[in-house]
Amino acid sequence: MTGPADGPGTAPRSTLDLNADLGEGFGRWRLTDDDALLSVVTSANIACGFHAGDPSTMRRVCERAVELGVRIGAQVSYRDLAGFGRRAMDVPPDELADEITYQIGALRVFAQAAGSDVAYVKPHGALYNRTVADAAQAAAVVAGISGAGGPLPVLGLPGSRLHEAAERAGLPVVREAFADRAYTAAGTLVSRREPGSVIDDPDAVVTRSVRIARASAVLALTGEEVAVDARSLCLHGDTPGAALLARRVRDGLEAAGVRIEAFA
């Protein structure tokens, strides 16, 4: 998943985008503290109704994001409300492409009504993990993004099939890393079904965040040093104390001399 240009020792980043998954409620249920997280991040991955989110939530989060100057991204997913988009699914490529276009279009209406627009796309959950290695599903996601119109940047894991497909289609790619998720030695994320897949020690998360920014590296669950040359850092919003942890990460990065700003 990594190459020579991505190896540890890459020049430290002077700027870093912070993204978080937001709008992940449905009806009366609320999972994320959207207002608190929007005061920290620079890019908001807003759920588009397939794994979470509903029209009123999408409208509200878009409006608040615009008020705070946060970039709006479409967080697209398999159609899996019951499983929060984290269950493996086998969706025909043409159907998946249409569903991606549909989700982006739904969010775009609310983003434009709030005075902005969808600025990028990021898959969620099982779809994110599937498109790391599955070229056919990755191509379907990219086809869906292209069908929504405009060269929308694709936020994802470096070296993924998703980024390869996006580059072939002429879409910009944005590399991201995860401070609170464990990595394999190959540079992929450890499955949430495995022990230790989520890092819940706040101090460790802050330390990893700074190392990602300053050394372009992170330690794998098995101890190896893994290259992570990322322009954006994902802060999960569905973990206990997520908003406070996000603020600590931002403060730690800024104290280390990293400027926090949305990716170009």
ZIKA-V666889 format. One record per pair of residues at least 6 apart in sequence whose C-alpha atoms are under 7 Angstrom apart, sorted by the first residue. I is the first residue (numbers start at 1). J is the second residue. Records with the same first field share a line. If there is no record, write none. Layout:
I=J, J
This chain:
1=158, 159, 186, 187
2=159, 187, 227
6=227, 228, 229
7=227
8=215, 216, 217, 227
9=215, 216
10=215, 216
12=213, 214, 215, 216
13=213, 214, 258
14=258, 259
15=258, 259, 260, 261
16=231, 232, 258, 259, 260, 261
17=42, 231, 232, 233, 260, 261, 262, 263
18=41, 42, 43, 232, 233, 234, 235
19=41, 42, 43, 44, 45, 232, 233, 234, 235
20=41, 43, 44, 45, 234, 235, 236, 237
21=44, 45, 46, 236, 237
22=32, 34, 44, 45, 46, 47, 237
23=32, 34, 46, 47, 53, 57, 58, 61
24=30, 31, 32, 47, 52, 53
25=31, 52, 53
26=52, 53, 54
27=54
31=238
32=237, 238
33=243
36=243
37=243
38=65, 70
40=246, 247
42=70, 71, 261, 262
43=70, 71, 72, 73, 262
44=70, 71, 72, 73
45=72, 73, 74, 75, 122
46=58, 73, 74, 75
47=53, 74, 75, 76
48=74, 75, 76, 103, 106, 107
50=77, 78, 79, 80, 81
51=77, 78, 79, 80, 81, 84, 85
52=81, 84
58=107, 110
59=110
62=72, 110, 111, 114
63=114
65=71, 72
66=114, 116
71=119
72=117, 118, 119
73=118, 119, 120, 121
74=104, 107, 118, 120, 121, 122
75=121, 122, 123, 124
76=100, 103, 122, 123, 124
77=85, 123, 124, 127
78=85, 127
79=85
85=124, 125, 126
86=125, 126
87=126
88=126
93=136, 137, 140
94=140
96=140, 141
97=140, 141, 143, 144
98=144
100=141, 144, 145
101=144, 145, 147, 148
104=148
105=148
108=117, 118
111=117, 118
119=152
120=152, 153, 154
121=152, 153, 154, 155
122=154, 155, 156
131=137, 138, 160, 161, 162
132=160, 161, 162
133=160, 161
134=161
135=161
138=161, 162, 165
139=162, 165
142=165, 166
151=171
152=171, 172
153=171, 172, 173, 174
154=172, 173, 174
155=173, 174, 175, 176
156=163, 174, 175, 176
157=175, 176, 177
158=175, 176
163=173
166=172, 173
167=173
174=231
175=230, 231, 232
176=230, 231, 232, 233, 234
177=228, 230, 232, 233, 234
178=233, 234, 235
179=205, 208, 209
180=198, 199, 200, 205
181=189, 197, 198, 199
182=189, 190, 196, 197, 198, 199, 220, 221
183=189, 190, 220, 221
184=190, 220, 221
185=220, 222, 224, 226
187=226
190=197
191=197
199=205
202=245
206=248, 249, 252
208=218
209=249
210=252, 253, 256
211=217, 218
212=218, 228
216=227, 228, 229
217=225, 226, 227, 228
218=225, 226, 227, 228
219=225, 226
220=226
231=263
235=246
236=242
